[in-house]
Structures are given as structure tokens and as C-alpha cells.
Amino acid sequence: MKPTVLVLGSGPIRIGQGIEFDYSCVHCVWSLREMGYRAIIVNNNPETVSTDFDTGDGLYFEPVTLEDTLDIIRHENPIGVVCQFGGQTAINLAEGLAENEIHVLGTSPKAIAMAEDREQFEALLEKLGIKRPRGKAVRSLAEAKVVANEVGYPVLVRPSFVLGGRAMEIVFSEQQLGGFYQEAEDANPGQPVLVDKYLLGKEAEVDVISDGVDTLVPGIMEHIERAGVHSGDSMAVYPAISLSESIKAQMVTSACKIARALNVKGLMNIQFVVQDEIAYVLEVNPRASRTVPYLSKVTGIPMVDLATRCMMGQTLRDMGYASGLWVLGSPEDEDEGGESPCNLSQVADEFGLNPKNPKPHAPGYIVSEQAFVDGVAVLPEPYLFSIKAPVFSFQKLTKVEPSLGPEMKSTGEILGIDHTFEGALYKAFVASGIHFKGDGVVLLTVNDADKPAALEIAKSLHASGRKIAATPGTAQIVIEAGIPCESVSKIQSGTPNILDLIMAGRVSIMINTPSLNETSESEAARIRRACIESGVPCVTSIDTASALIRALDVYANPEAASCLRLEEYFVRPAK
């Protein structure tokens, strides 16, 4: 009889936890079966591939809870349980399984707890010399106020052990903290609330594969929206386009240090915020993240297959990989830090695994961890750009406010790939529903902090031949810069106003960023809802709008974007 491995799914699909985790579970099962194991699945979502009758060797259509999982374990007697591919639902069971003397495969429950427990994790980062935003875990409003005053407003307030940024808020004052704290505490009763200094910087993240010794970083993803927008709602570009070599080195070396310190076996996600040329660690998730399918596709690295084999005892070097950053292409000079896959002989492990080595699906090489440590890593100019963009369902979720923030709201995502950044942006925007509706005006209404960026956007729109309309405050700076702009009254000023303009079908796209002023924001929420109901694309982040402007030339000439098969994008275009 083959040894049995139990794989936990992620349960019902909801915002923050979707089919990305189903992808990881299914690929894990396929890898286990290829290695000679009997792989069984626990999941209770009929809308997933993992619950197809022929995906695994067995399926238990039961809730992903500790009680139900223990019942199945008593019946099946598996050699271990895989928790790290089923999102937060599955990883939350690791500690309970360990307490019942069940073997959790991959990263240990103790290491998982260390990554998710605030005090333990801060002590680990301190020991490793890795920086993170100042903050503490608190259990009362009084403690939260003390911490907020210590680190200085604004602060990011969030419950612990939740997914999708639920009940997370950027707080700018003690009064706002008093009104929001209870909501954060109620989101996960009995667990502490996290209060951190909010750093307004650029966010980036990595997914890594580790065997506890070596750590492979398949790629670095840079978020287009600045810190404060949930990673699931932000656009992400691979490879990073504006991060310095120093920041990339900090991210790679920090990831390798953390993976070794936690003895990670399998997948881990790390999110960073970059400010003043320092990469601060925001959080570490010792499990598969929602970016795994995206990154696997655009790097050619079979991430789940490698992670599963690491969990089952194989090493990255056994499989032909090493510590460092995977780069598409071929190394021009191995002395510059490039390291080809190792191709070491496969070592049979205690379970007699299939000796097949998972190969990358794209040409590439590894820039070694040591090259980053020594400051000699040389990265080539990218020739493939891929952009993950969120998709929202605001037309169906009528009570959801469409502005972006730290709480996740997207219900899906798409991928745009091209040989140019602008071409990839164009594809991502069009696929996610951001396009110019007819020949109407581009409507600008932004908060004071975003007006300098809005002016640059207006200049580009005017240069491309687009007509511009704006509310009085925004219109004033645009007109003063010598750019033609129609000034439109706010709702509170009577009719005709901005709402009338939208409902009359004269707006092709709206750029509106939230305000901290309650009256202005209440009016803006009505405007954003009017856009959704009338089918007008609405961009609520100034960073997203700035990215949109970079794609204007491709909007004007879509043939500037290429249309190729995925494998053709992995080939560097001839100069």
C-alpha cells in the first residue's frame, strides 16, 4: 500500500481566499502522486478542481475544520498532513494538528507560530538584523493609544490571524482609533490587535521556495499602488521596474535569512515596504500566497512541485536549484554571479520517491545569494513584463464602497504579458475593465495631496488629445498650468454638477481619490457608485492612474502590443 498524504484545501471561496489556493492544492496532489504517494484531499467547495472526483486518490467533501480533519485522519492514518497550500484556513489548523500528535509536513507548526506571533517574530527579525515598521500587539484600546503615540500617527491597525486585510484601517488620529479599535478586536476575538507605524512607501513582495538550507526566490514583484492598498487589490509587476539594486539585494538576502531561521520547507511569502532605500519587512506568511499561480506562469518555475518535494524530504540542490534569485534568460558571464541549475544526482529518500527532477518551463539561471551578499550581483535588462491586475464585482456587490484601501475587495485577477511595460499595462487594464468609454471627457477629482500627480496626468492626457473635466479645486491647478479643462460643480453646489455629467454619458473614465474630509468623501462615494451603475471605469488610486497614463500610446495604437504564445515571450526579442 502506498503511503498516504492528506492535503487540506481552503474551503469556500471568499474575498481574500479564492481559486489561487485551489491551484496550489491541485498541483501539490499531482506532485505527490507522481512521487508515488497516495494523495487525498479535504475540501468542501464544489466549484474547485480539487473536488473533482479524479484529481486525487481520495476526496473528503467535508468542512476544513480541526474536528472533521481529525476524524478523517483516524480513518485514513496518513503519514502526514499538508497545510500550507490551503490558505489561512488550512494553516490555522497546523497548531491543533500538532497538539493531537499529527505530523504536519513541511514548515513546522512551531515555525508557523513564530512567523505569525508578533513578539516572537519581532525577536527573530531583531536577531537577524532585519528592519520592520515599529509597532506592537495590544489587547485594549488604552494600550493601542499608548503604542500609537509612541510610534506616531498615522498607524496601521489590524486584527491578527485574518486573511484579506479584514477589519484593517489606516488611522490618522486618536479619535479615529477610538472609533475603529473595537471593529478590529471583534474581527478575531481573543487574539491581539496589531498597531504599526504606517510607512508611506512602495510595496514589493517575494514568494520563496526553501528546503530549510537553500532558498530559491523565483522573482521579485513590485506593487504599482503605494503602501496602504491591500496586496490583493494592487497591481503587481514582474520583474520589479523601479527598485534599486540595493533594495533587491536586501529583499533576496532577507528572504534567505528568514527561511533558514524558520527552517521553512516549502513555500513562504514575504511582503516589504520600501522607504528611504530600506526594505522593511511588513509580514511573513509561511504558506502559499495568492501570487503563486501568477509567478509560476511568468517565471517558468514549477513552484508548487518544487515546494512539495522539499516538504517530502528532497533538497533544492538535489533537484538542480540553489539559493538566490531566478532570472529569465541566460547568464552572459557566470563570474558575475550567475549560477546555472546544479543538476546534482538524485538521492533516493526514505519513501523511495520518483527521481524525476522538475525542470523550469523557461530559460533562466540563478543569481546566487552570495552574489547579493557580496554586492556583485548583476541583473540583466528584462525583456518580459507581466502585470497582475485585480478584478472587482462592484456592480453586483452594491453596498461595497469601491475606493481601495487596506481591506481586500477584489474578486478575481487577470494577467497582462508583453515585451514592453506599456504593452503589459495596456493588456492588464483592458482585461480588468479599465478602458476609455467612447470619446467623453476624462473626469478628475482628487484630494489635495494627489493634485501635483493629477497635474502630470492632465498634461499627458492633453498631449494625447483627450478632453479633461475636473471639480473646481482640481480644475484650477490644471487651468493655471495652461491646460484646457472644463470646471464641473460638486454635488453640493447644485445642478448641473459632476453627477449630472456622469449620468448624461459624457464621461469616458473617472479618476477619483478618497478624501479624509467626511463631507467630501460622502459625496465622492455617491460619484463612484454613479460611475459603477452607468458603466464608467473609475480609478481610485493616483498610482493606478499614473500607470494608466503610461499606456496611453498603446491605447491609441493597440497593435503596439504584441500577441504571442506564452513560450514566445520567454525568448529575448532581436534588437
N, C-alpha and C positions, 0 to 999 in steps of 0.2 A: 504494500500500500504506500502510495506517495505521501510524503509529509504534507500536512495541511497548513495553510496560512490564511488567516481571516483578515479581510480588508474592510475597513469601516468607510462608508460613504458619508455624504454631507447632509442627507435628509432633504426635506422640501426646499425647493428653490425660493429664495427671497432676496431682497436687495442686500448686497454685500456678500452673498454666497450663492453662486449660480453654477452654470454648467462647466465653468473653468475647473472646478474641483472634480466634477464628474469625469472630465478629460483625464485628469491625473490618476484617478482611481482605476479607470479602464486600462490606461497604459501600464499601470502597476500590475494589474491582473494579467495582462498579456505577457509581461516580462517574467512574472512568477511561473506562468505555465510553460513558457519557453525554457526556463531553467529547470523544469522538471518537478515543480511543486503542484499540489492540488490547491487552487486558489478559489476561495469562497467569499461572497460579498454580502454585507449587511447594508441595506438601504431601503427606503420606503417612498421613493419618488418614481411614479410610473412614466414620467416624461424624460427619463435619462437613459443613456446607452448602458450604464452599469446594471440596470434592472432588466435588460434584455435577457431572455432565457439562455442564450448561448454565449454570453460574454465570459462568464467564469465557469468553474466546475460545479458551483452551487450558488444559490441565491436565497437569502432570507429576507423576505419583504416585511421587515419589522422596523419600528422606530429606532433611531440611533441613540439609545439611552443605555446607561450602565446596566440597569436591571435586565433589559432584553438581551444585551450583548453577553452578559454572564450566563444567561440561560442557554444561549447558542453555543458558547464555549464549553459548557458542561456536556452538551450533546456531541460536539464535533471534536473536542480535545485537540485544538491546533497547537503547533509548535510556537506560535506567536501571533500577535495582532499588529496590523499596520494602522497607525492613527494619523500619520502626517499628510495624507492626501485628501482627507475629507473635510478640510477647512477647520474653523474654530469648533464646530460641533463635535468632530471626531477627536481633535487634540485635547478637548476638555475632559475626555474620558480617560486619558492616559494615567492620571494620578489614581483614580478609582480602580483601574485595572491592576496597577502595581500594588495597591493596598490589598487586593484579593489574590496576590501572588501570581498574576498573569504576566507572561513575558511580552513586553512592548518592544517590537522590533524597531531598529534604528536609534535615533536620539533618545536617551533615557528620560523617563518622567522627571527625574531629579534635575536634569539639564533643562528640560522644558519649563519647569517651575522656576528655575534660576533666571531664565530669559524673560519670564512674564511677571515675576515678583520684583517690585520696584527696588526695594532695598538691596536684595541680592544682586540684581543686575547692575545697579549703580556701583556697588563694591567691585564687581568684576571689571567694569569699564575703567574704574579708578586704578585698579591693579595693572590693567593693560595699557594705561596711558592714553585712552581714547576719550575724546570730549563728547559731551551731550548737553542739551539745554538744562539750565538749573531748574530744580523743582523737587516736589516731594509727594508722597502718597498721604492723604489725610482721611480722617473719619468723622469730621464735623465741619460745619460752616465756620466756626471760630478758628479752627486750625487752618482752613483754606484761606481765610483773610490774612492770617499771620504770614503764610507762605507767599501769597500774592504780594504783600507789602515788602517782603524780603527780596524777592526776585524782580519786582517792578512790573506794573501793567504795561502792555496787555499780557494776559496769561491764557494758556490753552487748558480748559477744564474738561475732563472726560472720565467716564467710569472705566474700571479695569475689566479685562477678560470679556470684551464685547467685540463684535465684528461690524464693519461697515460704518465706523465712526458714529454709531448710535449715541444720541444724547451728548454730543461733543459741541463745544462752543468756544469761540474766541471772546474773551471777556475783557472789557476796557476800563471797568470801574468797580468799586466795591459795591455800589448799588446794583449793578448788573450781576455781579457774583452772587449777591443775596437772593436775587430772583431766579437764578438758574441752578444753584447748587443742588437743591432738592431733586430736580429732574435727573441730574447726573447720578445721584445716590440711588434713586428709585429704579434706574435702568438695570442695576445689578445689585440687589440688596445683599448686605453682608460683606461686600467687597469694598476696598478703599476707592476713593476718588482721587484721580491724578491731577495735580496742578503744576503746570510747567510754564516757564518763560516762553512766550511766543516770539520766535525769531522770523522776521520778515526776510526770507531769502529764497533761493532757488532749491527746489526739492529734486532729489535723484534717488534711485534705488538699484539694488542688485539682488538677483536670485543666485544662490550658490549651491554647488553640489560638493559634499565632503565625505570622506571616509574616516574622519577623526584625525588624520595626519595631513593629507593633501587636500587642497580646496580649489576647485575649478570655478571661475567666475565666467559664465557664458557671455555676459555682456553688461554694460552699464546703460541704464535708461534714465534719461533726463526729462523731468516734467516741464511742460510748457507753461502751465499756470504756477504762480509762486506759492510758497507755503501758505496753508490756510484752506486750500481746496483739497478735499479728500482724494487720495491717490486713485480710487476707483472712478472718480468723476473728472480727473485731469487727463489731458492728452500727454502721451509719453512718446519720446522719440529715441530710437536706437539706430546708430550709436549716438552718444551724447555729442551735441554740436557746439556748446559754448563753455563747457567745463575745462579748466586748465589742466595741464599735465600733472601739476601738483595735487589737484583735487582728485583726479583719477587714481593717482598713486595712493593717496590717503584712503580712498574707498576700498581699493583692492587689498591693501595691507591690513586695514581694519577688519575686513571680512574674513581674511585668512586667520588673523589672531583670534577673533571671536569664535570661529568654527572650531579651532583647535582647543580653545579654553573650555568650550561647552561639550567637546567630544561629539560634534554633530556627525551623524551618519545618515545621509540622505539629503534632503533639501532644507534650505533656510533662506528667508527673505530679510533684507536689512534696508530700512529707509533712512535717508540722510537729509539734512537741510544745510545748505552751503551759505555761509555769511563771512565776509572778510577773509576769503581764501582759507577757511577752515571748514572741514566736513564734519558736522555734528551728527551723532547717531540719534535718530528720533525713536526708533523702536526696532526690535528684532523679533521676527516670527519664526519659530523653529519648526516650520511646516511648509508645504507647497503654498504658493500665493496665487492670486488670480492672473498674474502675468506669465505663468509658466507655459501655457499653450502658445502665447504670442512670441515669447522669447525663443522657445524651442523651434518654432517655424522659421524665424528670421535669422537665426544663427546656425541652424542645421545641427545643433547639438541635441541628441535624444535624452533630454534632461531627466524625465521620469524613469526611463530604462536604466540610466547610469545610477540614479539615486536608489532605485530598488535593489540593484546589485550591490551597492555599498551597504545597504541595510542588511543584506543577506550574507555579508562577510567578505565580498570581493573588495579590492582596493582600486583606486583610480589608476595607479601605475600598472596594475595587472591588466587593466582594460585599455592601456595606451594613452593615458592622460597624466597631467601633472598639475602642481599648484601654479596659479597665475590667471591671466585674462586671455580668453579666447578671442582671436581676431580673424575676421574673414580675409581671404587672400592667401598669399604665400610669402614667407619671410625673405626679404631681399638679402639679408645678411644675418646669419644666426648669432654672430658675435654681438649684435645689437640687442640681444635679449630674447630673440626668438627661439622657441623650443618646439621641435616637431613632436607629435604624439610618440610616446615611448615604445610602443609595440613590444612590451616585455612578454615573456612566455606566461601563458595562463597557468595558475596554480589551482589544482583541484581542491575545493574546500570540503568541509566535513559532511556536507549533504550531497556531494557528487554533482555539482551544478554543471549545466551545459557550458562548454568552454568558449562559446561564441563571444566575440568582442563587439559591443555596439559601436559602430562607426558613425562619424558625423556625416550629415547629408549635404554638406557644403565644404568647399576647400577652405582651409584655415590653419592656424598654428597658435601656439600658446606663448604669450609674452610672460616669462617666468615671474613669480612672486619676488624672487631675489633681485631681478632687474628693477622692480619698483622700489624695493628697499634701498638699493644702491643708487637710485636716481638716474639710471641709464636706460630705462625703458623707452623705446621708440615706437610710436604707433603710426601706422600708415594713414594717408588720407582716405576717408571712407568713399566707397563707390556705390553703396546701397544704403538707402534711408527708409526706415519703416516707422510708421506712426500709428499708435493705438489711440483711438478716439472713443469717447463714451456715447452711448445712445440712450435717450431719455423717453419716457412714456407720459409726458405731462398732459397730453390730450386725453388720456384715459384716467390718469390719476389727478383728477380735477382739483383736489384740495391741497396738492403739494406745491409749495412755493418754488418757482423754477430757478431762483438765484443759487449759485454754487457756494458751498462753504465746507466746513469740516465734517458734516454728516452726509454720507453717501446717498445719492438719489438716482443714479443711472441704473437701467435695467438690462443693459447689454453693451457690447462694444464692437468696433469694426477695425479693420487694418488697412492702411494705405501704404503701398511699397512703390518706390521708384528709384531711378538712379540719381535724381536730384531731390533736395529737401523740399523745394517748392512744389514739385510734382507729387511727392508723397503727401504733402499738406492738402493739396487740391483734392486728391482722391479721398483722403480721410474726411475732409469737410463735406464733400458731396455725398459720400456714403452715409454720413451721420445726419444728413438733412440740413446742413448749413449751406445754403446757396442763395443767390440773388433772385428774388421773386419778381420777374418782369423788369421793367425799366424804371421802377419807382425810386424814391429817394432813399438814401441811407440815413437813418434817424439816429442821432447821437444824443444821449442824455446820461451824463456820468457824474460821479461825485467829485468834489474839489480836488482830492488827492490824485485822481486819474486824468485831470484836464490837460496837463502837459503831454501825456501819452496820446490823449484824444486828438490833440492838435496835430501831432505827427501822422496819426491815422487819417485825419481830414486832408492833409497835404497829399498823401498817397492816393486817396480816393479821388480828389480833384484832378490829379495828374493822369489818372486812368479814365477820366471822363465821367465819373459818377457824380450825380447831384446829391447835395447834402442838406439835411434839415436838422435842427437841434433846438433844445429848450433854451430859454434866454441866456442863462449863465454860460452854457457851453457855446452857444452861438456867438456870444460876444468875443470870446478869445479867438474863435475861428475867423470871424469877420475882421477883427483887428489885425490878423496875420495876412489879410488881403485875399482870403479865400471866399468865393461866393457861398452863402449859406442862408437858407430860409429859417427865420426865427419862428418857433411854434410855441404857443402858450401852454402852460401847465394846466392840469385839470381844474385846479382850484381857482384859476383866473377866468373861468367861464368859457363859453364857446365862441368861435371854433378853437379847439385845443388839440393836444397831442393824440388823445383818444379818438377824436373825430378823424384825424389824418390816417390813423391805422385802420379804422373801420371802413373808411372810404376806399381802401385798396391802393393808397398812394405810397406805401412803404414797401421797399424790397427786402430790407433787413434792418433790424434794430440792434444797436449796441448800447446796453444799459447796465451800469454797475451800481450795486446796492449802496445806500447811504446809511449812516448811523443815526440820522435825524428821523424820528418816528413818523412825523407827518410826511416827509419826503418819501420815506420808504413805503408807507402805506399807499401812497399814490403810485409809486413805481411798481408795486406788486399788482395793482389793477392794470397798469400798462402792459406788464409782462404777460398777464393772463389774457389780455385782449389779443396780443400777438399770437399766442398759442391757439386761441379759438379761431382766429382768422387765417391761420397757416403761415404767418410771417416768422421766419427764423429769428430767434432772439439770443444774442450773445451777452452773457452776464459777467464775463471776466475780461478785464482790459488786456491781459496777456493773450487770451484766446483771440481777441480782436486784432492784436498786433500780428499774431501768426497768420490770421486770415488775410491781412494786407500783403504779407509776403507772397501769397499765392495769387494775387490779382492778375498777374500776367498770364498765368495758366488758365484762370477763369476766362480771360479774354481769348485765349488760344488753347483749348483743351488738347490739341494734337501735340503740344509741347511736352505733355506727359506720355510716357511710353506704356505700351500694353504688351506685356511679355508673360511667359510662364515663370513660375517661382524660380526654377533652377537657372533660368536665363539671367535673373537678377544677381545670381551669385558669381557671374563672370564679369570681371572688370572691363568696362567698355573701352574700345580702342580710342586713343587720343586723336 
